[in-house]
């Protein structure tokens, strides 16, 4: 779900946490794992960390989500 949100736009941990109704600590832990796996990237904007999907993986991730959606509907 986090990656799905990040496919549309970059977001802060606060924004992701709010959108998914999850505690910030949980979202932060998942983002650290995704960043270590190089699926998401992070940059500092003031005091916030902003996360987005790595451009080199965005197309592949988008295709995977599309296939998963089609499989669920078919």
C-alpha positions in Angstrom: 0.0 0.0 0.0 2.9 2.4 0.7 4.4 1.8 -2.7 1.0 2.2 -4.3 0.7 5.7 -2.7 4.2 6.6 -3.7 3.6 5.8 -7.3 1.4 8.8 -7.7 3.4 11.4 -5.8 6.2 11.8 -3.2 4.9 11.9 0.4 6.1 12.5 3.9 5.9 9.8 6.6 3.1 11.9 8.2 1.1 11.9 4.9 1.5 8.1 4.4 0.6 7.4 8.0 -2.5 9.5 7.7 -3.6 8.1 4.4 -3.2 4.5 5.6 -4.4 5.1 9.2 -1.2 3.5 10.5 1.1 4.7 13.3 4.2 6.7 12.1 6.5 4.2 13.7 5.1 1.3 11.6 5.3 3.4 8.4 8.8 4.5 9.1 10.0 0.9 9.7 8.5 -0.2 6.4 10.0 2.8 4.6 13.5 1.9 5.9 13.1 -1.6 4.5 11.9 -0.3 1.2 14.8 2.2 1.1 17.4 -0.4 1.9 15.9 -2.5 -1.0 16.2 0.6 -3.2 12.5 0.5 -4.1 12.0 3.9 -2.6 14.2 6.9 -2.3 14.3 9.6 0.4 15.3 13.3 0.5 15.2 15.8 3.3 12.8 18.8 3.0 13.1 21.0 6.0 12.5 18.7 9.0 10.6 16.1 7.0 11.8 13.2 5.0 10.1 12.9 1.7 9.8 9.5 0.1 9.1 8.5 -3.5 9.5 5.4 -5.7 12.9 5.1 -7.3 12.5 6.1 -10.9 14.5 3.1 -12.1 11.8 0.8 -10.5 8.7 2.9 -11.1 7.7 1.3 -14.4 8.3 -2.2 -13.1 6.4 -1.6 -9.9 3.5 0.0 -11.9 3.3 -3.1 -14.1 3.3 -5.5 -11.1 0.5 -3.6 -9.5 -1.4 -3.6 -12.8 -1.0 -7.4 -13.1 -2.1 -7.9 -9.5 -5.2 -5.8 -10.1 -6.1 -7.7 -13.3 -5.5 -11.1 -11.6 -7.8 -10.0 -8.7 -10.6 -9.0 -11.2 -10.3 -12.0 -13.5 
